[in-house]
Amino acid sequence: MLAGSWTTLVASVALLPSLSAAFPSSHELELESWSLFSRDYIQPDVDSSKAYPFSPSLKPDASRWPKGLHFAVDYYPAQWPDLLWADDAARMANATLSYARISEFDWAILEPTDGNYDWSLLDRSIQVLHQQGVKVILGTPTATPPVWAVKNYDILGADAQGRQRRFGSRRHYSFSSTDYRMLSKRFVAAMAKRYGSHEAVVGWQIDNELGCHGTVRTYDNNARKRWQQWLSNKYNNNITLYNMMQGRVFWSSTYQSFDQIELPMLEVTESSPAGRLDFYHFSSDMAIEYAKEQVDMIRKYSDKAITTNFMGAFLDFDHFKLARETGIDLVTWDSYPLGNTEQFSWISDADKIKYGRTGTPDFQAFHHDLYRGVAGAAYNKTAGPFGIMEQQPGPVNWAGYNPSPKLGMVRLWQHETFAHGGSMSNIFRWRQVPFAQEQMHAAMLRRDNVADHAYVEQQQVVHDDLPKMSRLFVSQKGKRNVADNAPVQTKTEGQAQVALVFDYAAQWLMEAEPQSGTWNVDIEGFQDASMQYFPLVMSWYTALRRLGLNIDVVGTTTPLDGYKMVVVPSMPIIGNEFVQTWTGYKGLSVFGPRSASKVAALSIPDGLPPSSGAVRDVLPMKVVRVETIKEGFGDMISYNGNQYNVSGWVEWIECDRDGKNASVQIEQSATYYGYRDGSPATCANKHGDKETHYVSAYTPVDFLVSYLGDLAAKANVQTVLGESPQANKTDLGHDLRFRRNANALWAFNYGPHKIKLPPLTQEANVLVGTKDGYIGPTSLTVWSLE
């Protein structure tokens, strides 16, 4: 609304004193009556709320996790006769499997009745593995609370329709349940006391796939009570402040006390977007607090490495914040390239077919870079130790369709983990189980105990590939424990030249207010939004990878010193933590659509975006209108003589503010073509040592390859081949990808045809792969760089 119109509205509203009842506690803020209806009062730019108070974090220690490239497997002794265990353990050791993760679903076995423990199965299985030199990653089985816990305690969660979850599968608990927190801590304490110093235990995995199956956001009574407390804390126990910051004057949705506030569910139509955004933050904090309780409990009795296993494109809680608040030593994630390709609707049908047996070329790589950065957050660094806790071995059982990988893909995925700095590749699982929900899920061994493709390809990496790469590693032989013989790379990877800032809160804001899609009360959210955060990020990441760049994926609090280029695909609310890291950054930054577009509890900033502060100070521009459009409208962006279709999200921008022009000194600029012909599509400005660019639309990857390539070259970024990025020269195309790790260089071909490799500009020796200058389909090449 224009300023003049707003003044008129305020004057009109002032004639309606009865509306002041919407703010019953307004005297607490000691405001003049007229200011109750001013723009600053209803939705202030200044965020007067406060963050959830976590207890101090314990410090992680990277030395707790052994160095080297480790192979591992997920093993479930309880699901097999114990007469098989010794042979299984011997075969694992012979397969060079350093670790077996066990017991993450065994709560009912280990605590068969309330408070009574039976450790006999776990004692024996650990001992059998240890006798063969296979160490154990011990999972706390808290993802599967037993039936007695359900019957005796108030632990169950509920969905967005208020339906209580039931016993019978997994993850049926509520993170907010005080009963469940008590039971979880009690069990973890007993387990850690017994095995915390056991020489066969190399580390701990807390819970399993935290929040899987949509269980981070739960709508039970325990969540409602904690939600009210969380809101009271955030808004300083001031209900007037809450009403003000959330714009609750709209639709007469003000409250008189925090205990009146219900969970955002079952409203007639769209609920308050600010209220839902708060609920998403609250739910994230509850998951993190729960994880922190387990880490703190284990740390009382064990000095072994602690991790948890995250999942692909799972954004319901802040993984960077979890690493910071818990102080975990190691980060792992579960890699299912084919399942993930099939399950996400934003992956096109054409790509689901083309990459249905390989996975898309950048999904796995992105998560390796993400979780290397999440691990770094625990240490306040750009990177930390990470690995794979579950690697897809063959067809899974849980996607819409479940194809088998092309031969060679398990080998490729394992190499890709190590190329990105991972220290463990753990295949799920040892033997295909013949019963229950996952009986159709492949494994290293078939049901008849015969080695399956995953086993064969893992052995190819161990016995064929790594010996050829021996000049890159230092390794020992003959040690009793398999892990002690793992090869250790002689040179370690340094910081990349490009950082991509990943912001979980951006995902939640786009969920709360997508400006598109259809409201669905059953899920308490929108369906089919035209621009979603994760696909947007993947477009930017893919463009950078196509240019042949190494990328660090970092969080909003990660130090940015040393990066030549920082890309922020979107950050709608510029938080204080990012301001502190970015304000001192000297270099080139690129922000994507919706960045700095909201303030406080999800409102439009005074003076229009970007919001006042760090971004507006260095980038004089305005976003004056936003539209979401379907594909086929014909809107295009023109850049470097080429036109690119845009859809989903388009902003109308002005590259000036307060008499300053944002594009005087900058050559890289794009404009809209056709509709709004000649209007700016990008803005940029140089301010001291900081150069800042802004992209105003959800653009195709081809545009980003050209645009980001020019900016990277301007920032003196180099590709992994030592060249200056250039779209028409260094673009690797859709299927070929490179990754450099210190003195080793990998190439991966995700496509169906062989590809001619670009010439290397420095001395390189082919260690794995052909020497004819080509890379075959679903294949890889490894060079040593001297």
C-alpha positions in Angstrom: 0.0 0.0 0.0 1.3 3.5 -0.9 2.3 5.8 1.9 -0.4 8.3 1.1 -3.1 5.7 1.1 -1.9 4.3 4.4 -2.1 7.7 6.0 -5.7 8.0 4.8 -6.5 4.5 6.2 -5.0 5.4 9.6 -7.1 8.5 9.8 -10.2 6.4 8.9 -9.4 3.7 11.5 -8.9 6.3 14.2 -12.6 7.1 13.9 -13.4 3.5 15.0 -12.2 3.3 18.6 -14.1 0.1 19.2 -11.4 -1.7 17.2 -8.9 -1.0 19.9 -10.4 -3.9 21.8 -8.4 -6.1 19.4 -5.3 -5.2 21.6 -6.5 -5.7 25.2 -3.0 -5.4 26.6 -1.9 -2.4 24.7 -1.1 -0.4 27.8 1.9 -2.8 28.4 3.7 -1.1 25.5 2.8 2.4 26.8 1.8 3.5 23.3 -0.4 6.5 22.4 -3.8 5.4 21.2 -3.3 6.8 17.7 -0.2 4.7 17.3 -2.1 1.4 17.9 -3.1 1.7 14.2 0.1 2.9 12.7 2.1 0.7 10.3 4.9 0.4 12.8 2.7 -0.9 15.5 0.8 -3.5 13.5 3.8 -5.2 11.9 7.1 -3.6 13.0 10.3 -4.0 11.1 12.2 -4.5 14.4 12.1 -8.0 15.7 11.5 -7.8 19.4 11.2 -11.5 19.9 14.0 -13.8 21.2 15.4 -17.2 20.3 14.6 -20.4 22.1 17.1 -20.9 25.0 19.1 -24.1 24.6 21.5 -25.1 27.3 25.2 -24.7 26.5 26.5 -27.2 23.9 29.2 -29.7 24.6 32.2 -29.4 22.4 32.6 -32.0 19.6 35.9 -33.7 18.9 36.9 -34.8 15.4 39.6 -37.1 16.8 36.9 -39.4 18.2 36.2 -40.5 14.6 39.0 -42.6 13.0 40.6 -41.1 9.9 40.5 -42.8 6.5 38.1 -44.2 3.9 35.8 -46.7 5.7 33.3 -49.2 4.4 30.5 -50.3 6.6 27.1 -52.1 6.6 23.8 -52.0 8.5 23.3 -55.3 10.4 20.3 -56.6 12.3 21.3 -59.7 14.4 17.9 -59.9 16.0 16.4 -60.7 12.6 18.6 -63.8 12.0 19.4 -67.0 13.9 22.5 -66.5 16.0 24.1 -69.5 14.3 24.6 -67.2 11.3 26.3 -64.4 13.2 29.9 -65.7 13.3 29.9 -66.4 9.5 28.3 -63.0 8.8 31.0 -61.3 10.9 33.8 -63.2 9.2 32.4 -62.3 5.7 32.1 -58.6 6.7 35.7 -58.5 7.8 36.8 -60.3 4.6 34.9 -57.7 2.7 36.9 -54.9 4.4 33.8 -53.6 6.3 35.2 -51.5 9.2 31.9 -51.0 11.0 28.4 -52.5 11.4 25.6 -50.3 12.6 23.3 -52.3 14.9 20.4 -52.1 17.3 18.7 -48.8 16.2 15.3 -50.5 16.2 15.7 -53.0 19.1 14.0 -51.2 22.1 11.4 -53.8 22.7 14.1 -56.5 22.8 16.4 -54.6 25.1 13.8 -53.2 27.5 11.0 -55.8 27.2 9.0 -54.4 30.1 9.0 -51.0 31.8 12.4 -50.4 33.4 13.6 -54.0 33.0 16.6 -54.5 30.6 17.8 -57.6 28.8 21.2 -56.9 27.1 22.0 -60.5 26.3 21.4 -60.3 22.5 23.3 -57.1 22.2 26.2 -58.4 24.3 26.6 -61.5 22.2 26.2 -59.8 18.8 28.8 -57.1 19.7 31.2 -59.8 20.9 30.8 -61.9 17.7 31.5 -58.8 15.5 34.4 -57.8 17.7 36.1 -61.2 17.4 36.4 -60.6 13.7 37.7 -57.1 14.0 34.5 -55.4 13.0 33.6 -52.5 15.3 30.1 -51.3 16.1 28.2 -48.1 15.6 25.5 -48.5 18.3 22.1 -47.0 17.5 19.8 -45.8 20.2 16.5 -47.5 19.3 14.3 -44.7 20.3 12.6 -44.4 16.9 10.6 -47.5 17.9 9.1 -47.2 21.4 7.6 -50.5 22.5 4.0 -51.2 23.1 4.3 -51.0 26.9 5.4 -47.4 26.5 2.4 -46.6 24.4 0.0 -48.2 26.9 1.5 -46.8 30.1 2.6 -43.3 29.1 1.4 -40.3 27.1 3.9 -40.4 24.2 1.9 -40.5 21.0 1.9 -37.7 18.4 -0.9 -36.6 16.1 -1.3 -35.5 12.5 -2.6 -32.2 11.2 -6.2 -33.4 11.6 -5.6 -34.3 15.2 -5.7 -38.0 14.6 -3.5 -39.8 17.2 -0.7 -41.9 15.8 -0.8 -45.6 16.7 1.6 -48.3 17.6 2.7 -50.7 14.9 5.4 -49.2 12.7 7.8 -46.5 13.9 8.2 -42.9 14.9 4.9 -42.7 16.6 6.1 -40.5 19.4 5.8 -36.7 19.9 9.1 -34.8 20.4 7.2 -32.6 22.9 6.0 -35.5 25.2 7.6 -35.2 28.7 6.8 -38.9 29.2 8.7 -39.8 26.1 11.6 -37.6 26.9 11.9 -39.3 30.3 11.7 -42.8 28.8 14.2 -41.9 26.1 16.8 -40.4 28.5 16.3 -43.3 30.9 17.0 -45.9 28.2 19.9 -44.0 26.6 21.5 -43.6 30.0 21.3 -47.4 30.7 22.7 -48.2 27.3 25.5 -45.7 27.5 26.5 -46.9 31.0 26.8 -50.5 29.7 28.6 -49.9 26.4 30.0 -46.4 26.7 33.6 -47.6 27.1 33.3 -50.9 25.3 36.4 -51.3 23.0 34.2 -52.7 20.2 32.0 -49.6 20.1 33.5 -46.9 17.8 30.5 -44.6 17.9 26.9 -43.8 18.6 23.9 -43.0 16.3 21.2 -41.2 18.2 17.7 -42.3 17.2 17.1 -43.0 13.4 16.2 -40.5 10.7 14.8 -37.9 13.0 11.4 -36.7 11.9 11.0 -39.2 9.1 7.4 -39.8 7.9 6.4 -36.2 8.6 6.7 -36.5 12.4 8.6 -33.3 13.2 5.4 -31.3 13.2 3.0 -33.0 15.5 -0.4 -31.8 16.7 -0.9 -33.5 20.0 -1.8 -32.1 23.4 1.8 -32.2 24.6 2.9 -30.2 21.5 0.1 -27.7 22.2 1.4 -27.1 25.8 5.0 -26.8 24.7 3.9 -24.6 21.8 2.2 -22.1 24.1 5.3 -22.0 26.4 7.6 -21.5 23.4 5.5 -18.6 22.1 5.4 -17.0 25.5 9.2 -17.2 25.7 9.7 -15.9 22.2 7.4 -12.9 22.7 8.6 -12.0 26.2 5.4 -13.2 27.8 3.7 -10.2 26.1 0.6 -11.1 24.2 0.3 -7.6 22.8 3.7 -8.0 21.2 2.6 -11.3 19.8 -0.6 -9.9 18.3 1.3 -6.9 16.9 4.2 -8.8 15.3 1.9 -11.4 13.7 -0.6 -8.8 12.4 -3.4 -10.5 14.3 -5.7 -7.5 13.8 -6.4 -9.1 10.5 -9.6 -11.2 10.5 -10.0 -10.4 14.2 -7.6 -13.2 15.2 -6.1 -11.5 18.3 -5.5 -13.4 21.5 -5.7 -12.3 25.1 -3.3 -14.8 26.6 -0.9 -17.4 25.3 -2.9 -20.3 26.7 -5.7 -19.4 24.3 -3.5 -20.2 21.3 -4.2 -23.5 19.6 -1.9 -25.4 17.2 -2.4 -24.2 13.6 -4.8 -26.9 12.4 -8.3 -27.4 11.2 -9.0 -23.8 10.5 -11.8 -23.2 7.9 -9.3 -21.7 5.4 -5.7 -20.5 5.3 -4.4 -19.9 8.8 -2.1 -17.1 9.8 1.2 -17.5 7.8 3.1 -15.9 10.6 1.6 -18.4 13.1 2.5 -21.3 10.9 6.0 -20.0 10.4 6.4 -19.8 14.2 5.0 -23.4 14.5 7.7 -24.6 12.0 10.4 -23.0 14.1 9.0 -24.4 17.3 8.8 -27.9 15.8 12.4 -27.7 14.7 13.5 -26.6 18.1 11.7 -29.5 19.8 13.4 -32.1 17.5 16.8 -30.4 18.2 16.1 -30.3 22.0 15.2 -34.0 22.0 18.4 -34.9 20.1 20.5 -32.7 22.4 19.1 -34.6 25.4 20.4 -37.9 24.0 23.8 -36.5 23.1 24.2 -35.0 26.6 23.2 -38.3 28.2 25.6 -40.4 26.1 28.4 -37.9 26.8 28.1 -38.6 30.5 29.3 -42.1 30.0 31.1 -42.3 26.7 33.8 -40.4 24.9 33.1 -42.2 21.5 32.0 -40.3 18.4 28.3 -39.4 18.2 26.3 -38.9 15.1 22.7 -39.1 13.7 21.6 -39.9 10.2 19.9 -37.2 8.2 17.9 -37.7 5.0 17.9 -36.4 1.5 15.9 -33.1 0.9 14.4 -33.3 4.4 14.0 -29.8 5.7 11.5 -29.9 8.6 14.2 -29.0 11.1 17.4 -27.0 11.0 20.3 -29.4 10.6 22.9 -26.8 11.0 21.3 -25.7 14.3 21.2 -29.3 15.5 24.9 -29.7 14.9 25.7 -26.5 16.7 23.4 -27.1 19.7 24.2 -30.8 20.2 27.9 -30.8 19.4 27.8 -34.0 17.5 31.2 -35.2 16.3 30.3 -36.6 13.0 27.4 -36.1 10.5 25.9 -38.8 8.4 23.1 -39.0 5.9 21.1 -41.8 4.1 21.7 -41.8 0.4 19.0 -43.3 -1.8 19.6 -41.9 -5.3 16.8 -43.8 -7.1 14.2 -43.6 -4.4 14.8 -39.8 -4.1 14.6 -39.3 -7.9 11.3 -41.1 -7.9 9.6 -39.6 -4.8 10.0 -35.8 -5.4 7.4 -34.2 -7.6 9.6 -31.3 -8.6 11.8 -33.7 -10.6 10.4 -33.8 -14.1 9.0 -37.0 -15.5 11.6 -36.9 -18.2 14.4 -36.8 -15.6 12.7 -39.6 -13.6 13.1 -41.8 -16.7 16.5 -40.6 -17.8 18.0 -40.8 -14.3 15.7 -43.5 -12.9 18.5 -46.0 -12.7 21.3 -43.6 -11.7 19.9 -40.8 -9.7 20.2 -37.2 -10.9 23.8 -36.0 -11.3 23.7 -33.4 -8.5 21.4 -34.7 -5.7 23.9 -36.9 -4.0 26.8 -34.4 -4.5 24.7 -31.6 -3.0 24.0 -33.6 0.1 27.6 -34.5 0.5 28.5 -30.8 0.4 25.6 -29.9 2.6 26.4 -32.4 5.4 30.1 -31.7 5.2 29.0 -28.1 6.0 26.5 -29.2 8.7 29.3 -31.1 10.3 31.4 -28.0 10.2 28.7 -26.1 12.0 29.4 -28.1 15.1 33.0 -26.9 15.1 32.2 -23.3 13.8 34.0 -24.1 10.7 33.1 -24.5 7.0 33.5 -28.3 7.0 33.6 -31.2 9.4 33.7 -35.1 9.2 30.8 -36.7 7.5 29.8 -40.0 5.8 27.0 -42.2 4.5 25.0 -44.2 7.1 22.7 -45.9 4.5 23.7 -46.3 0.9 21.1 -47.7 -1.6 22.2 -51.2 -2.7 19.5 -52.0 -5.2 15.7 -51.6 -5.5 14.2 -50.0 -2.4 10.6 -50.7 -1.2 9.2 -47.3 -0.4 9.1 -45.1 -3.6 6.3 -44.9 -6.1 8.4 -47.1 -8.4 11.5 -49.0 -7.4 13.9 -49.8 -10.2 17.3 -51.4 -9.9 20.4 -49.3 -10.4 22.4 -49.7 -13.5 25.5 -51.8 -13.1 28.3 -49.8 -11.7 26.2 -47.2 -9.9 26.9 -48.4 -6.3 30.6 -48.2 -7.1 30.1 -44.7 -8.5 28.1 -43.6 -5.5 30.8 -44.8 -3.1 33.5 -43.0 -5.1 31.4 -39.9 -5.1 31.2 -40.0 -1.3 34.9 -40.1 -1.0 35.5 -37.5 -3.7 33.4 -35.0 -1.6 35.5 -35.6 1.5 33.3 -38.3 3.1 35.0 -40.8 5.4 32.4 -43.7 5.4 30.2 -45.5 2.9 27.8 -47.7 4.7 25.6 -49.9 2.6 22.0 -50.7 3.8 21.8 -53.6 4.6 23.8 -56.9 5.0 21.2 -59.4 4.0 17.7 -59.0 2.5 15.2 -59.7 5.2 12.4 -62.2 4.1 9.6 -60.6 6.2 7.9 -57.4 7.3 7.8 -54.0 5.6 11.3 -54.0 4.0 11.3 -57.6 2.6 11.5 -56.2 -1.0 14.5 -54.0 -0.2 17.8 -55.2 -1.7 20.9 -55.6 0.3 24.6 -56.7 0.0 23.5 -60.3 0.2 20.4 -61.9 -1.3 18.0 -63.8 0.9 19.8 -67.0 -0.1 23.1 -65.6 1.2 24.6 -65.1 -2.2 26.5 -61.9 -2.9 24.3 -59.3 -4.7 25.4 -56.5 -7.0 26.1 -54.0 -4.1 28.6 -56.5 -2.6 30.3 -57.1 -5.9 30.7 -53.4 -6.7 31.9 -52.6 -3.2 34.5 -55.2 -3.6 35.5 -53.7 -6.9 36.2 -50.4 -5.1 38.2 -52.1 -2.4 40.2 -54.6 -4.5 40.4 -52.9 -8.0 40.1 -49.2 -7.6 41.8 -48.3 -4.3 45.0 -50.2 -5.1 45.3 -48.2 -8.3 44.9 -45.0 -6.2 47.6 -46.0 -3.7 49.8 -43.0 -4.4 47.0 -40.8 -2.9 46.9 -42.7 0.4 48.8 -43.9 3.3 47.5 -47.3 4.6 48.5 -50.0 6.9 48.0 -53.7 6.6 47.7 -56.6 9.1 45.9 -54.7 11.9 43.4 -56.8 13.9 40.6 -54.3 13.5 39.5 -53.7 9.9 39.2 -49.9 10.5 42.8 -49.6 11.5 43.8 -50.7 7.9 41.7 -48.0 6.2 43.6 -45.9 3.6 44.1 -42.2 4.7 44.5 -39.6 2.0 47.9 -38.0 2.1 46.6 -34.5 1.4 43.4 -33.0 2.8 40.9 -30.9 1.1 40.9 -27.1 1.7 38.0 -24.6 1.6 36.3 -24.2 -1.8 36.3 -20.8 -3.5 32.5 -20.7 -3.7 30.1 -20.9 -0.8 26.4 -21.6 -1.2 24.4 -20.5 1.8 21.6 -22.9 2.7 18.8 -21.6 4.9 16.3 -24.0 6.4 14.1 -21.1 7.6 13.7 -20.0 3.9 12.0 -23.3 3.3 9.6 -22.8 6.1 8.7 -19.3 5.0 8.0 -20.4 1.5 5.8 -23.1 2.9 4.0 -20.6 5.1 3.5 -18.0 2.3 4.1 -19.4 -1.2 2.0 -16.9 -3.1 0.8 -19.9 -5.2 -0.6 -23.4 -4.8 -3.8 -24.6 -3.3 -4.6 -24.5 0.4 -5.3 -28.0 1.9 -6.7 -28.0 5.5 -5.9 -31.7 5.8 -2.2 -31.1 5.7 -2.4 -27.5 7.1 -0.5 -26.1 4.1 -0.3 -25.4 0.4 0.0 -27.9 -2.3 1.7 -27.4 -5.7 3.4 -24.1 -5.0 5.1 -22.6 -8.1 8.4 -22.0 -6.4 9.8 -24.2 -3.7 13.0 -23.6 -1.8 14.8 -26.9 -2.4 14.3 -27.1 -6.2 15.4 -23.4 -6.4 18.6 -24.2 -4.5 19.3 -27.3 -6.7 19.0 -25.1 -9.8 21.7 -22.8 -8.5 23.9 -25.7 -7.3 23.5 -27.5 -10.6 24.6 -24.4 -12.5 27.7 -24.0 -10.4 28.5 -27.7 -10.8 28.0 -27.5 -14.6 30.6 -24.8 -14.6 33.1 -27.2 -13.1 33.3 -25.7 -9.6 33.8 -27.1 -6.1 31.2 -25.7 -3.8 30.9 -25.5 0.0 27.3 -25.6 1.2 27.3 -23.6 4.5 24.7 -22.3 7.0 23.7 -18.8 7.9 26.1 -18.7 10.8 29.1 -20.2 9.0 32.2 -17.9 8.7 32.5 -16.6 5.1 36.2 -15.5 5.3 38.2 -16.7 2.4 35.5 -17.3 -0.1 35.8 -15.5 -3.4 32.1 -15.8 -4.2 29.0 -16.3 -1.9 25.7 -17.4 -3.5 22.4 -17.2 -1.6 19.6 -18.7 -3.7 17.1 -17.2 -1.4 16.9 -15.9 2.2 13.6 -14.1 2.7 14.4 -13.0 6.3 18.0 -11.7 6.8 18.6 -12.8 10.4 21.1 -11.2 12.8 23.4 -14.2 12.7 23.8 -14.0 8.9 24.2 -10.2 9.1 27.2 -10.8 11.5 28.9 -13.1 9.1 28.1 -11.4 5.9 28.7 -7.8 6.9 32.4 -8.3 7.2 32.6 -10.4 4.1 34.7 -8.7 1.3 33.9 -10.3 -2.0 31.2 -10.9 -4.5 27.7 -12.1 -3.4 24.7 -13.1 -5.4 21.2 -13.2 -3.9 18.2 -15.0 -5.5 14.5 -14.2 -5.5 12.6 -13.4 -2.3 15.8 -12.5 -0.5 15.4 -9.8 2.2 11.7 -9.7 1.3 10.3 -10.1 4.7 10.9 -8.9 8.3 10.1 -10.0 11.8 7.2 -12.4 11.9 6.6 -12.6 8.2 5.6 -9.1 7.0 6.6 -6.8 4.1 9.3 -4.4 5.2 8.7 -0.6 5.3 9.9 1.0 2.1 9.5 -2.3 0.2 12.1 -5.0 -0.1 15.0 -5.5 0.4 14.5 -5.0 4.1 16.4 -2.3 5.9 19.9 -3.3 7.1 22.7 -5.3 5.6 21.4 -6.0 2.0 19.6 -2.6 1.5 22.7 -0.8 2.8 24.8 -2.1 -0.1 22.2 -2.7 -2.8 20.0 0.3 -3.5 17.0 -1.3 -5.2 13.3 -2.1 -4.7 11.0 -5.0 -5.3 7.7 -3.3 -6.2 5.5 -6.2 -7.3 5.6 -10.0 -7.3 3.7 -12.4 -9.5 3.6 -16.1 -9.8 3.0 -17.4 -13.3 2.5 -20.7 -15.0 4.8 -22.1 -17.6 3.8 -21.0 -21.1 3.1 -17.3 -20.2 6.0 -16.4 -22.5 7.9 -14.3 -19.9 11.6 -14.3 -20.7 14.9 -12.9 -19.5 17.5 -11.7 -21.9 21.2 -12.0 -21.1 24.3 -11.9 -23.2 22.2 -12.1 -26.4 20.2 -15.1 -25.3 16.6 -15.4 -24.1 15.5 -17.7 -21.3 11.9 -18.6 -20.3 11.0 -17.8 -16.7 8.0 -19.0 -14.7 6.9 -19.7 -11.2 8.1 -16.6 -9.5 8.8 -13.2 -11.1 9.5 -9.9 -9.4 9.2 -6.3 -10.7 12.3 -4.5 -9.5 13.8 -1.0 -9.7 17.5 -0.7 -9.6 17.5 2.5 -7.5 16.6 3.7 -4.1 16.8 7.1 -2.3 18.6 8.7 -5.3 21.2 5.9 -5.6 21.4 3.7 -8.7 22.3 0.0 -8.2 23.7 -0.6 -11.7 26.1 2.2 -12.5 29.3 0.4 -12.0 28.2 -3.1 -12.9 28.3 -4.6 -16.4 26.5 -7.9 -15.7 22.8 -7.1 -16.1 19.8 -9.0 -17.4 16.5 -7.6 -18.6 13.0 -8.9 -19.2 12.2 -9.7 -22.8 8.7 -9.5 -24.3 6.3 -8.6 -21.5 7.9 -5.7 -19.6 10.5 -5.6 -22.4 13.7 -3.9 -21.2 12.8 -3.9 -17.5 15.6 -5.0 -15.2 15.7 -8.6 -14.2 18.9 -8.3 -12.1 20.4 -5.5 -10.1 24.0 -5.1 -8.8 26.1 -2.6 -6.9 29.7 -2.2 -5.7 30.0 -0.8 -2.2 33.6 -0.6 -0.9 35.1 -4.1 -1.0 31.7 -5.7 -1.4 30.0 -6.4 -4.7 26.4 -7.5 -4.5 24.0 -8.9 -7.2 20.3 -9.8 -7.1 18.4 -12.1 -9.4 14.6 -11.4 -9.5 13.1 -14.5 -10.8 12.9 -18.3 -10.7 15.2 -18.9 -13.6 16.2 -22.0 -15.6 19.6 -23.6 -15.0 20.9 -22.5 -18.4 20.5 -18.8 -17.5 22.3 -19.4 -14.2 25.1 -21.2 -15.9 25.7 -18.1 -18.1 25.1 -15.5 -15.4 26.8 -17.2 -12.5 29.7 -18.2 -14.8 30.4 -14.5 -15.6 30.2 -13.5 -12.0 32.5 -16.3 -10.9 35.0 -15.3 -13.5 34.8 -11.7 -12.3 35.5 -12.9 -8.8 38.6 -14.8 -10.0 37.1 -18.2 -9.2 38.7 -21.1 -10.9 37.3 -24.4 -12.0 38.6 -27.7 -10.7 40.6 -27.8 -14.0 42.2 -24.5 -13.2 40.3 -22.4 -15.8 38.2 -19.3 -15.5 34.5 -20.2 -15.6 32.8 -19.4 -18.9 29.4 -20.8 -20.0 30.4 -21.4 -23.6 33.7 -23.1 -22.6 33.6 -24.8 -19.2 29.9 -25.9 -19.1 30.0 -29.6 -18.5 26.5 -30.2 -19.7 23.8 -32.3 -18.1 25.5 -35.5 -17.2 29.2 -35.0 -16.6 30.5 -33.8 -13.2 33.9 -33.2 -11.7 35.0 -33.1 -8.0 38.4 -32.2 -6.8 39.6 -33.4 -3.4 43.2 -32.1 -2.7 45.5 -33.9 -5.1 42.8 -36.2 -6.5 40.3 -35.4 -9.2 37.2 -37.4 -10.0 34.9 -37.3 -13.1 31.4 -38.9 -13.0 29.2 -39.7 -15.9 25.5 -40.0 -15.0 24.4 -40.2 -18.5 23.5 -43.0 -20.9 26.3 -42.3 -23.4 30.1 -42.0 -23.3 31.4 -38.4 -23.1 34.6 -36.8 -24.3 36.5 -35.4 -21.4 37.8 -31.8 -21.5 41.6 -31.5 -21.6 43.3 -31.1 -18.2 45.4 -28.0 -18.0 47.9 -29.4 -15.5 49.9 -32.5 -15.0 47.5 -35.4 -14.3 47.8 -39.2 -14.2 44.8 -41.4 -14.8 44.6 -43.9 -11.9 41.1 -45.3 -12.5 39.3 -45.3 -15.9 40.3 -45.3 -19.5 43.1 -43.2 -20.9 41.5 -42.6 -24.3 40.0 -39.2 -23.3 36.4 -40.5 -22.9 34.3 -41.6 -19.9 31.8 -44.3 -20.4 28.1 -44.2 -19.2 27.6 -44.7 -15.5 31.3 -44.7 -15.1 34.1 -42.7 -13.4 37.7 -41.5 -13.9 40.2 -40.7 -11.2 43.4 -38.7 -11.7 46.2 -37.8 -9.4 47.3 -34.2 -9.7 51.0 -33.7 -9.2 
